[in-house]
Amino acid sequence: MVGNTFYTRREFRKGYYIIDLKDYKRQYNVGFNDAGEKVVGIRFYCSTSHFDWKHERVVVKDGGNCYFQAGINITKKESVFFYVNGIG
């Protein structure tokens, strides 16, 4: 397709873009970066039936907005990254 023709015809579904944190389980990983600053990594999961997320570190590929990660630099009080998984 040329230009934005393809995208103007696609149906917009608000649910694809909204993440409600109360619907997600979380894993936290605390560490320090090379500058000695405290950094917290957080993994979010909307579906946990196929792995033991309470006892194992889980890495998921794909899955769309059902799985995403965020990093926060606690020392600087700023976001380091935010990544929503792709759709496989």
ABEGO torsion letter per residue (X at the ends): XBEAAAAAABBBBAAAABBBAAABBBBBBBBBBAAGBBBBBBBBBABAAABBAAABBBBBBEGEAABBBBBBBAAAGBBABBBBBBBX
